[in-house]
């Protein structure tokens, strides 16, 4: 059985056709989130600011589906510049306790709306 979370009121809404999260077989797949604020505007600022905003957007989705960062088992991070890796990593790590999810960081040419980073996650019930 699949459950689709399409209109999560607490997460920034991207102007594209997607579900914010889809649940299947006890796993919740969270679509890639970028550093959009509640007005669906990309925030400017440091890599730390952008990472915090992206993680806040993911936190809002996790809250809506009744999960938390401790339930995350897999993360994929896309960046447009690998030089931000250290700053991104410091902020990202602060959202988890001792057991980190499996993860990869991939450098890409571009991201939606000109974002510099995008994060998707898979959580388990």
N, C-alpha and C positions, 0 to 999 in steps of 0.2 A: 504494500500500500504506500502511495506517495502523497505527501502533503506539501502544497506549494504556499509559500508566504510571499505574496506579490505586493501587497500594499501595507508595508510596515510603517505605521504613522510616525514612529520615532526616528527612523533612519532617513538621511538625506536621500532625496529621490533623483536619480540620474535620468536624463532625458533619452533613455533607450529602452527597447522592449526586453525586459528581463524580470526574473523573480529575484527578490532579495535573498531568499533562501528556499531550499527544497529539502524536505526530509524524506528519506527512504531507508528502510531496514535499520532503523536506529541511528542513522547518521544524518547530520544536518550539514548541507553544503551551502556555504555563504558565498554569494557572488562577490567578485572583486570590488573593493571599496577604495575610493580615492579621498583626497583631503578636501571634500566639500563641506561647507557649513550648513546650518539649518535653512539658509536661504538659497541653497544649491549653487553657491559661489565657491570657487576654489579659494582657499585661504592662502595668503602670501606668508612669508616669514621663513624661519629656519627649517632645516630638515626635521629637527625635534618637534617644532610646532606642527608641521604637516603630518608627521608620524602620529603624534598625539591625536590630532583630529581624525585621522583614518582609524585609529584604534577605538576612539570614542564612537565612531559610526558603527564599527563592528560590535562594540559593547552593547549598543542600543539594539542591534539585531539579536545578539545572544540573550539579552534581557527579555525581549519580546517572545522568544521561543522557549524561555525557561531554562537557559543554560548559562555557563560562565566560561571564562578563559581556561579554567582548570579542566573543562570538558573538551578542549580543542586537541585534536590528535594530528592534524596536518595543516601546514601553512605554506602558501606560495606568495612570494613577494616579487613584484616587478619594479625595477628602477630604470630611470633613463640615464643615470650616471653612477657608476660604481664607487665614485669618490664619497658618496653620501653613506656608504655602508656602515661605517663606524658610528655615526650619529644615529642612524636609523636603528642599529642593533642595540644601542644603549636604551633607547626609549622602548623598543619592542620587548626587550627582556624584562623591563619593569612591570609589565602586565601579567607576568607568569610567576609562579612559585618556583620550586626546585626542578620539577619535571617539565621540560620544554617539549613542545610537539615536534614531530619531524618537519623539516623545512628546507626550502631552497630559495635562493635569491637569483633572479634572472635579469640581466641587463637587456633592455629593449630600446629600439629607436624612438618610439613615441608611445604615449598613453592617452586615454580619452580626455578630452577637454584641455589638453596641455599639462596634465598632472605630472609630477615628477616621481610619484610612487603609487603603487596599487597593491592591496593585500587581500587575498582570499583565504578562507579557512574551512576546514571540515571539523565538525564537533561530533562527539558520540554521546548518546543518552545513556 
